[in-house]
Amino acid sequence: MNRKWPGGMLAALIVLMSIPSEMAYARPKPEITVISEIMFGSSEEYAPELIYEEGEKLYRLKTWELEPVKVSPREKHVEQEVLYEGIENMESVPETRSITSKEDFSGLQVSAKYPVIKRRKVNEEWREDFTFPVVFHSYGAETYQLGEENVPIDGEPLRLELYEDALLSEIGVTKEHYRVTSTVWNGAPYLDEDDILCRDATAFGKRKVIDYMITYGGTVTYPEIEGYRCRSVYSLKEYEQTPAEEKKIVSNRVVEAVEYDPDSAWIIRREAIVLTVSLILALLFMLLAAWLIKRAVEKREEKRDRCGL
């Protein structure tokens, strides 16, 4: 075995210990760039945070600038539900509706008309509040005329419900949505301006009404707009943070900091150096002890071999 090996290890140890601590523990000063989200509105009062934390490391603001950003047109699907109650027919439901949509990140509002994209029936009922007037004209001696039907003049009470289809046809509706349940005469017969015998009546009944949930919707296009964002450069602190050097950021973004103490920083570096050197020495002593033991064993074997000769 090469007997110069222990001496080489000791020489390497001396070289390591002779390296200046400032060189052995020199640290890079990394920088990070933080780009904010796109902002809109006034930029006069904007300023980035003075201290930025990342990965349990504190970074101090070095430089920053605001840069303009153009945001291209964006499209978004919008919908709005409207409940229409008591609808007798769909013709009374508007086919379009104006919807104002607001973009979340820019605050921009756009209003436009959108068509119906969905109809949903949510309730249906018959309401007994249906009534309408009826005027009968007599063209014969014993009957009134109702459409193509002839109604007897005499007879109380009036049984117009027997002529329900003809009666509803006169007002342009059907039995699917309207029903006549009773009728009454309003006063005695009279002659109109053409000397035709007439008589007024009132029809009562019920009507079917439906509640609809109508959905309007379509695609809104937000126009191109200009905003800005902040590009901030932060530098890593040059020394380790200690409990005495905790930073506090107050509401007005002013940073209060304890001044850097070179002596306390040197103590931290010196303790690290001592610990590292101690570990290296322990390792070398273990290697040296192993070498000495092995050397002693080799000498005994050589002596035994000589005695055996």
Secondary structure, DSSP 8 states (H G I E B T S, - for coil): --TTHHHHHHHHHHHHHHS-HHHHT-----EEEEE---B-S--TT----SEEEETTEEEEEEEEEEEEEEE--EEEEEEEEEEEEEESSGGGS-SEEEEEEE-TTT--EEEEEEEEEEEEEEEEEEEEEEEEEEEEEE-SSSEEEETTEEEESS-SS--GGGGHHHHHHHTT--TTTEEEEEEEEEEEEEE-TT--EEEEEEEEEEEEEEEEEEEEEEEEEE--EEEEEEEEEEEE-SS---GGG--EE-TT--EE-----HHHHHHHHHHHHHHHHHHHHHHHHHHHHHHHHHHHHHHHHHHHHHHH-
